[in-house]
Amino acid sequence: QVQLVESGGGLVQPGDSLRLSCVASISDFSLYTMRWYRQAPGKGLEWVSDINGPHITNYADFVEGRFTIARDNAKNTLYLQMTNLKPEDTAVYYCGTSSTTRGPGTQVTVSS
C-alpha cells in the first residue's frame, strides 16, 4: 500500500520561497515517476510537475521557471522548491504517483 505524506507548507508573502517535502512509503521508490499537484480554493486538481528517474523533469506552464522538483531516492523523499511565490499559487499541494494516488496535502498560502 502506498502512503505519502507532504509537509513544508505555510503562510508566506508574495516573492517568498518554500520547500515542500513528501515522504513516500513505496517499495522501489526510484522506479516511480513522482508528481506534484495542487488544488486552489474552488478549483479542480491541477498538475504542477513530475520527475522520472533522477533528472527527467517536467513543469506546468504556469511554473515559469519558479519551481524545481527533485528527489532523494535514498530517503524516499520528493521535493518541490518554490520561489517567487505569487498569490495565485495559493492551494493545497499534493504529491503522488498519479492524480488518484496522492497524500493528504499541505496548504500553501501566499498573501500580503
C-alpha positions as CSV (number, residue, x, y, z in Angstrom):
1,Q,0.0,0.0,0.0
2,V,1.3,3.4,-1.0
3,Q,1.5,6.1,1.7
4,L,2.5,9.6,1.0
5,V,2.9,12.5,3.5
6,E,3.5,16.1,2.4
7,S,5.0,18.8,4.6
8,G,6.5,22.2,4.3
9,G,3.5,24.4,3.5
10,G,2.7,27.6,5.3
11,L,1.7,31.2,5.0
12,V,4.2,33.4,3.1
13,Q,4.3,36.7,1.4
14,P,4.5,37.3,-2.4
15,G,8.0,36.8,-3.6
16,D,8.9,34.4,-0.8
17,S,10.1,30.8,-1.1
18,L,9.0,27.5,0.3
19,R,10.3,23.9,0.0
20,L,7.7,21.2,0.1
21,S,8.7,17.6,1.0
22,C,6.9,14.3,0.5
23,V,7.9,11.1,2.2
24,A,6.7,8.1,0.3
25,S,6.3,4.6,1.7
26,I,6.7,2.8,-1.6
27,S,8.9,-0.1,-2.5
28,D,11.3,0.7,-5.3
29,F,10.6,4.5,-5.0
30,S,13.3,5.2,-7.5
31,L,11.3,3.4,-10.2
32,Y,8.3,5.6,-9.9
33,T,7.5,8.8,-11.8
34,M,6.6,11.2,-8.9
35,R,4.3,14.1,-9.3
36,W,3.1,17.3,-7.6
37,Y,-0.4,18.5,-8.0
38,R,-2.3,21.4,-6.4
39,Q,-5.9,22.4,-5.9
40,A,-6.8,26.0,-5.3
41,P,-10.0,27.0,-3.5
42,G,-13.0,26.4,-5.7
43,K,-10.9,24.9,-8.5
44,G,-10.1,21.4,-9.7
45,L,-6.9,19.4,-9.2
46,E,-4.0,20.8,-11.3
47,W,-0.8,19.1,-12.3
48,V,2.3,21.1,-11.3
49,S,5.4,19.0,-12.0
50,D,6.8,15.5,-12.3
51,I,10.1,13.7,-12.2
52,N,11.0,10.5,-13.9
53,G,14.2,8.9,-12.7
54,P,16.7,11.1,-11.1
55,H,16.7,14.0,-13.5
56,I,13.9,14.0,-16.1
57,T,11.6,16.8,-15.1
58,N,8.5,18.5,-16.5
59,Y,6.6,21.5,-15.3
60,A,3.3,23.2,-16.0
61,D,3.4,26.4,-18.0
62,F,2.4,28.5,-15.0
63,V,5.5,27.5,-13.1
64,E,7.6,29.8,-15.4
65,G,10.9,28.6,-14.0
66,R,10.0,29.4,-10.4
67,F,9.7,25.8,-9.1
68,T,12.2,22.9,-9.0
69,I,11.3,19.3,-8.4
70,A,13.8,16.9,-7.0
71,R,14.0,13.6,-5.3
72,D,16.2,11.8,-2.9
73,N,15.8,8.1,-3.6
74,A,17.8,7.1,-0.5
75,K,15.3,8.8,1.7
76,N,12.2,8.0,-0.4
77,T,11.5,11.7,-0.5
78,L,10.2,14.1,-3.1
79,Y,10.8,17.8,-3.0
80,L,9.3,20.9,-4.6
81,Q,11.4,24.1,-4.2
82,M,9.1,27.1,-4.9
83,T,10.5,30.6,-5.4
84,N,9.0,33.9,-6.2
85,L,5.6,32.7,-5.0
86,K,2.5,34.6,-6.1
87,P,-1.0,34.8,-4.6
88,E,-2.3,32.6,-7.4
89,D,0.0,29.8,-6.1
90,T,-2.3,29.5,-3.0
91,A,-3.5,26.0,-2.9
92,V,-3.3,22.6,-1.3
93,Y,-0.3,20.8,-2.7
94,Y,-0.2,17.1,-3.1
95,C,2.4,14.6,-4.1
96,G,1.6,11.3,-5.7
97,T,2.2,8.7,-8.3
98,S,-0.9,9.7,-10.0
99,S,-3.9,12.1,-9.6
100,T,-5.7,9.4,-7.7
101,T,-2.8,8.1,-5.6
102,R,-1.6,11.0,-3.5
103,G,-1.1,12.2,0.0
104,P,-3.4,14.4,2.2
105,G,-1.7,17.5,1.0
106,T,0.0,20.6,2.6
107,Q,-1.5,24.1,2.5
108,V,0.4,26.9,0.8
109,T,-1.0,30.4,1.3
110,V,0.6,33.3,-0.4
111,S,-0.7,36.6,0.9
112,S,0.5,40.0,1.9
